[in-house]
Amino acid sequence: MNQVRKADPNNKVAAENRKARFSYEVIDTYEAGLALTGTEVKSLRGGHANIAESYASMEGGELWLINSYLPEYLQANRFNHEPKRPRKLLLHRKQINKLMGAVDREGMTLIPLKLYFNERGRAKLLLAVAKGKKLHDKRETEKKRDWGREKGRLMRARG
């Protein structure tokens, strides 16, 4: 029998950067942990975070997530966090060195793709090593996507 998986409340997407795959060519992805405060985690579980305009940056030998927005947790009153503060990314030293080498030598960018909770309930960030697309590359991507849709319609119509 086919088992239907129940939606695990811990394993859910809190924020997604849907525009990133259109604007950037993703070369490689890494899963990074985040150093968060308690109110940030509670706010993330509410699902109103935004990572669309954020990026990762190297400062002092560590990776930081810059310009991500986690709204304040309403029930925390004076113990709340700052919504746009830089957040530390947790990766192994070898991974950090590899990422920074790609950024320095090859002109790549570190873009967050997805912010989610894993099966253990920990907040994770899917970080992409990406290269910016030119305008003609974006047009090509759009043409391929449109043709895929049209092909699907034609196949459905023919039966």
ZIDABEL-V96299 format. One record per residue. N is the residue number from 1. RES is the residue in one letter. PSI is psi in degrees with one decimal (* if undefined). D_FIRST is the distance of its C-alpha to the first C-alpha in Angstrom with 2 decimals. Layout:
n:N res:RES psi:PSI d_first:D_FIRST
n:N res:RES psi:PSI d_first:D_FIRST
//
This chain:
n:1 res:M psi:149.6 d_first:0.00
n:2 res:N psi:117.7 d_first:3.75
n:3 res:Q psi:135.5 d_first:6.20
n:4 res:V psi:125.2 d_first:9.46
n:5 res:R psi:134.2 d_first:12.49
n:6 res:K psi:146.6 d_first:15.32
n:7 res:A psi:115.1 d_first:18.65
n:8 res:D psi:124.2 d_first:20.61
n:9 res:P psi:-24.9 d_first:24.21
n:10 res:N psi:-32.5 d_first:25.68
n:11 res:N psi:77.2 d_first:23.98
n:12 res:K psi:156.2 d_first:25.60
n:13 res:V psi:126.1 d_first:28.19
n:14 res:A psi:-34.5 d_first:31.62
n:15 res:A psi:146.8 d_first:33.55
n:16 res:E psi:140.6 d_first:33.13
n:17 res:N psi:86.3 d_first:35.88
n:18 res:R psi:-25.1 d_first:34.71
n:19 res:K psi:-18.1 d_first:38.17
n:20 res:A psi:-42.7 d_first:38.33
n:21 res:R psi:-20.8 d_first:36.40
n:22 res:F psi:-39.6 d_first:38.71
n:23 res:S psi:-21.0 d_first:41.91
n:24 res:Y psi:149.9 d_first:41.17
n:25 res:E psi:112.2 d_first:39.85
n:26 res:V psi:122.3 d_first:37.47
n:27 res:I psi:-47.9 d_first:38.31
n:28 res:D psi:155.3 d_first:36.40
n:29 res:T psi:150.2 d_first:34.49
n:30 res:Y psi:148.0 d_first:34.76
n:31 res:E psi:121.8 d_first:33.15
n:32 res:A psi:145.2 d_first:36.00
n:33 res:G psi:167.6 d_first:36.31
n:34 res:L psi:137.8 d_first:38.67
n:35 res:A psi:104.0 d_first:41.45
n:36 res:L psi:156.8 d_first:41.20
n:37 res:T psi:169.4 d_first:42.96
n:38 res:G psi:-41.0 d_first:41.28
n:39 res:T psi:-28.9 d_first:42.08
n:40 res:E psi:-39.8 d_first:40.68
n:41 res:V psi:-44.4 d_first:37.27
n:42 res:K psi:-39.2 d_first:37.30
n:43 res:S psi:-40.1 d_first:38.39
n:44 res:L psi:-39.9 d_first:35.65
n:45 res:R psi:-24.0 d_first:32.97
n:46 res:G psi:-24.5 d_first:34.53
n:47 res:G psi:26.2 d_first:33.61
n:48 res:H psi:23.5 d_first:37.03
n:49 res:A psi:160.8 d_first:37.92
n:50 res:N psi:123.0 d_first:39.26
n:51 res:I psi:17.2 d_first:39.42
n:52 res:A psi:-35.8 d_first:40.35
n:53 res:E psi:20.0 d_first:43.93
n:54 res:S psi:165.8 d_first:43.53
n:55 res:Y psi:167.5 d_first:44.03
n:56 res:A psi:142.7 d_first:44.36
n:57 res:S psi:150.1 d_first:47.82
n:58 res:M psi:122.6 d_first:49.47
n:59 res:E psi:120.0 d_first:52.10
n:60 res:G psi:34.0 d_first:53.67
n:61 res:G psi:9.0 d_first:51.24
n:62 res:E psi:155.5 d_first:48.20
n:63 res:L psi:137.7 d_first:45.74
n:64 res:W psi:142.0 d_first:45.84
n:65 res:L psi:115.9 d_first:43.82
n:66 res:I psi:142.1 d_first:46.51
n:67 res:N psi:24.7 d_first:46.53
n:68 res:S psi:148.3 d_first:43.10
n:69 res:Y psi:116.0 d_first:43.08
n:70 res:L psi:111.7 d_first:41.50
n:71 res:P psi:158.1 d_first:42.93
n:72 res:E psi:146.8 d_first:44.67
n:73 res:Y psi:118.7 d_first:42.81
n:74 res:L psi:-34.4 d_first:44.57
n:75 res:Q psi:-2.7 d_first:44.60
n:76 res:A psi:-9.8 d_first:46.20
n:77 res:N psi:-112.3 d_first:49.66
n:78 res:R psi:-11.5 d_first:52.16
n:79 res:F psi:16.1 d_first:49.72
n:80 res:N psi:168.3 d_first:47.87
n:81 res:H psi:166.7 d_first:47.37
n:82 res:E psi:127.3 d_first:48.90
n:83 res:P psi:-34.1 d_first:46.41
n:84 res:K psi:25.7 d_first:47.40
n:85 res:R psi:152.3 d_first:48.34
n:86 res:P psi:137.9 d_first:47.52
n:87 res:R psi:135.4 d_first:44.55
n:88 res:K psi:134.4 d_first:44.37
n:89 res:L psi:135.9 d_first:41.52
n:90 res:L psi:108.7 d_first:40.40
n:91 res:L psi:163.0 d_first:40.00
n:92 res:H psi:152.2 d_first:41.21
n:93 res:R psi:-41.2 d_first:44.81
n:94 res:K psi:-40.4 d_first:43.90
n:95 res:Q psi:-41.9 d_first:41.51
n:96 res:I psi:-44.5 d_first:44.24
n:97 res:N psi:-40.7 d_first:46.80
n:98 res:K psi:-44.2 d_first:44.61
n:99 res:L psi:-45.1 d_first:43.93
n:100 res:M psi:-31.3 d_first:47.60
n:101 res:G psi:-40.7 d_first:48.69
n:102 res:A psi:-38.8 d_first:46.61
n:103 res:V psi:-43.9 d_first:48.08
n:104 res:D psi:-48.9 d_first:51.65
n:105 res:R psi:-45.2 d_first:51.85
n:106 res:E psi:0.8 d_first:49.60
n:107 res:G psi:29.3 d_first:49.93
n:108 res:M psi:169.2 d_first:46.26
n:109 res:T psi:147.9 d_first:45.13
n:110 res:L psi:111.1 d_first:42.65
n:111 res:I psi:130.8 d_first:40.52
n:112 res:P psi:131.4 d_first:37.84
n:113 res:L psi:-41.4 d_first:34.67
n:114 res:K psi:140.6 d_first:32.47
n:115 res:L psi:120.2 d_first:33.01
n:116 res:Y psi:171.6 d_first:29.93
n:117 res:F psi:130.3 d_first:28.76
n:118 res:N psi:-174.0 d_first:26.71
n:119 res:E psi:-21.9 d_first:24.13
n:120 res:R psi:0.1 d_first:27.15
n:121 res:G psi:14.9 d_first:28.72
n:122 res:R psi:142.0 d_first:31.51
n:123 res:A psi:126.9 d_first:33.00
n:124 res:K psi:154.8 d_first:32.74
n:125 res:L psi:126.9 d_first:34.33
n:126 res:L psi:110.4 d_first:33.15
n:127 res:L psi:131.3 d_first:36.55
n:128 res:A psi:138.6 d_first:37.31
n:129 res:V psi:116.9 d_first:40.25
n:130 res:A psi:160.0 d_first:41.24
n:131 res:K psi:133.7 d_first:44.09
n:132 res:G psi:138.7 d_first:45.40
n:133 res:K psi:147.6 d_first:44.99
n:134 res:K psi:169.6 d_first:48.05
n:135 res:L psi:-40.4 d_first:48.32
n:136 res:H psi:-30.5 d_first:47.84
n:137 res:D psi:-38.7 d_first:44.62
n:138 res:K psi:-40.7 d_first:43.29
n:139 res:R psi:-41.2 d_first:44.28
n:140 res:E psi:-42.8 d_first:42.50
n:141 res:T psi:-42.9 d_first:39.25
n:142 res:E psi:-39.3 d_first:39.64
n:143 res:K psi:-45.0 d_first:40.33
n:144 res:K psi:-42.9 d_first:37.20
n:145 res:R psi:-43.2 d_first:35.06
n:146 res:D psi:-40.4 d_first:36.81
n:147 res:W psi:-38.2 d_first:36.42
n:148 res:G psi:-41.8 d_first:32.67
n:149 res:R psi:-46.3 d_first:32.45
n:150 res:E psi:-41.1 d_first:34.79
n:151 res:K psi:-41.9 d_first:32.93
n:152 res:G psi:-39.7 d_first:29.66
n:153 res:R psi:-42.4 d_first:31.65
n:154 res:L psi:-41.5 d_first:33.20
n:155 res:M psi:-39.5 d_first:29.97
n:156 res:R psi:-38.4 d_first:28.52
n:157 res:A psi:-37.8 d_first:31.84
n:158 res:R psi:-25.0 d_first:31.96
n:159 res:G psi:* d_first:28.46
//
